[in-house]
């Protein structure tokens, strides 16, 4: 059992104990007997929201209006991505499927190492919900509480957070006020994602310069794949393909870029040379998951020791995951789906152009369509 697994089980155990201890203060919704969604209300952050909103009221309200077009642009991008995923699914191509982002390695899961995952998720939740509350208070819309939420099946599985805005008060506000409040959370996640990306690009060359690349380490071998039938071993290194040396992920990708199904390749590994015939429908498929294998330069260890360079590299990798997950969560929240931010923006905008009853019907129809496509692509990732 690795450190990530131990940490994940520990956190799940602590969350279970917390929910058990605070069960009398939870608002819980159960479904299908074993699944539940619960909310734990607090007053955390309300004072800071109020202070910042009063101090920067004019700036925040204007910034909120600028968030609206960004939100709708992101919504268009996400609708296009969701539809493209549906087309790919119907066409049975091997392109886009949607995986659940979790700190576990399994089929259909977009794996993120646990400590990166928990730090990124906590950051995303805090800034997302704080932004909603901050823009709401800048418009003098009441914020009743903040808190934590959990989706679980017997034990809590997916954490969340919320800011509870007075819905009756919000409904009385102009459409542009409502839209700016809904857009604030996704907008701030996207902004932070791009900021982390910029810092990552600046820091990555320095981190890469600390290492010597050894090749690509095989992390897993798919069953019944060309790699499995040829005898590839998990943990061994790929150091060459068709007599071309392989030291980096870029070289590995370039070596396979022009390969097609049926092509024969000679692959040099730390366990000897392997010959495999690629499978697939068009693009060549080997059936291995790899990661960069590298070690610190001796000169770096001699001058800085082992701990400091590794800590620096860990922080650079954290910047990468903060970029990926902030951007991903921010954009996903703009999908016109039910009660999430994009869905509420879509419904509010519809009410400005058609009768409220027709707007509600259209909102329901689009939400059901988006949900069906997303669930189908998620399920397909596990199949």
Secondary structure, 3 states (H helix, E strand, C coil): CCHHHHHHHHHHHHHHHHHHHCHHHEEEEEECCCEEEEEEEECCCHHHHHHHHHHCHHHHHHHHHHHHHHHHHHHHHHHHHHHHHHHHHHCCCCCCCCCEEECCCCCCEEECCHHHHHHHHHHHHHHHHHHHHHHHHHCCCCEEEEEEEEEEECCEEEEEEEEEECHHHHHCCCHHHHHHHHHHHHHHHHHHHHHHHHHHHHHHHHHHCCEEEEEEEEEEECCCCHHHHHCCCCCCEEEEECCEECCCHHHHHHHHHCCECCCEEEEEECCEEEEEECECCCECECCEEEEEEEEECHHHHHHHCCHHHHHHHHHHHHHHHHHHHHHHHHHHCCCCCCCCHHHHHHHHHHHCCCCHHHHHHHHHHHHHHHHHHHHHHHHHHHC
